[in-house]
Amino acid sequence: MSDLLERLRWRGWRMTSQRRVVVEVLDGDHVHLTADEVHARAAQRLPEIARATVYNTLGELVAMGEVVEVSVQGRVKRFDPNAHHAHQHLVCTGCGTIRDVHAVGTPADLPPQERFGFTVSAVEVTYRGLCPSCASGTARA
């Protein structure tokens, strides 16, 4: 059972077959699917699932803080179920692949003179570069 599924059960979230299949599709390491990719994979498991149901379910999961929207410059939003584990992202500037990395900065890393009076509560870092496929020129189009 995935961590996300366990968290949702603990919260008492009503688990319909459609919601369950969306959550199951999001399960796994380094999962950063677009809404359309979630729908396509969910439809393989439950052919009658509607695109609107997937979008609504993803919206609910984001609003609940159980899934995080990841926006990478100029690319479609992706959904990260790893919302409760501190991590940052490594993004391929060629193909857009996203991987979780655990080299996490903390609010204490920002010197007081650079805070401009802000109370810092979170840090987001995105590492960018080329994945091995793009670096070798063998990436899929």
Beta strands, then each sheet from edge to edge (+ up, - down):
strand 1: 68-70
strand 2: 78-80
strand 3: 88-92
strand 4: 98-101
strand 5: 126-129
sheet 1: 1+ 2-
sheet 2: 4+ 3- 5-
end
